[in-house]
Amino acid sequence: MVIIFSAINLVGGIGRCEEALSLEKSPTVALRDTAAQLVETMQKVQEERVRWNREKQILESTKEGLNREVFDLKQAIESARERIASTGKDEQEDLDRKKQFDRARDALRESLQLAEVEARKVLPLLPEFLVRENAKLAPALDSLNDSSGKGARENLGKRLQAITLLLAEAEKFQGRLWVRGEEREVDGVAMLVTTIYFGLSVAFSADEQGTVALRGYPGAEGWNFEVLDNKSASARILDLIEVATLKGDIKFVEVPLELR
């Protein structure tokens, strides 16, 4: 799929949008300004990707360490079983081996708990539609939610698999544009809007009539959308969605982006 990035107008003040091009500018100046804004926008998107890749590497390093611990633990268990079957060791030696196995399993469990804390920070970044539509995520989320329950002690492998799956799906979402029809509450009224997500960076929504424009960012509590006061924002967001879905002509579309 060809991903078409739009030129996004970066605003100077939080929560306020400015018109990127004034009527007095010549076509040459306007084109130059638009190109500059596009470069700044691409730099911002690149910064977000670098930040995400850094966080992902931390989690993947933890995952690799856990995989090695699981492998070593399985070898230790198998070796212990072979020794017990081939030798006539006394009960004290068997008890010592069991204690060693329990210590190794406890160490693995502690490492998993740290990895799960980091993985849970990713959950709010995933939009509701992705969690609802992706059947793979359901068992992973259940495992993360149950990681402190009664079955946590016995399900170390299942918990590790859940972390791996969650990271893979988050990376997949980060790598492309997503357009979805959604119901969103605006001033206490439920409205049908179309939303375009730029991975985990930013999202824009507008209704078909072009009367409402929203901008959303992910946070610790999930995605938060705010109403844009700019009267032309909704029309520009609809243009952006048409270009992104290949339903309209390829062109630059200016939308309000706030650095956070």
PyMOL commands that set and color helices and strands:
alter all, ss='L'
color gray80, all
select helices_A, chain A and resi 27-86+91-125+128-133+137-145+150-152+156-174+233-244
alter helices_A, ss='H'
color red, helices_A
select strands_A, chain A and resi 8-10+177-186+189-198+202-206+213-219+222-227+255-257
alter strands_A, ss='S'
color yellow, strands_A
deselect
rebuild
show_as cartoon
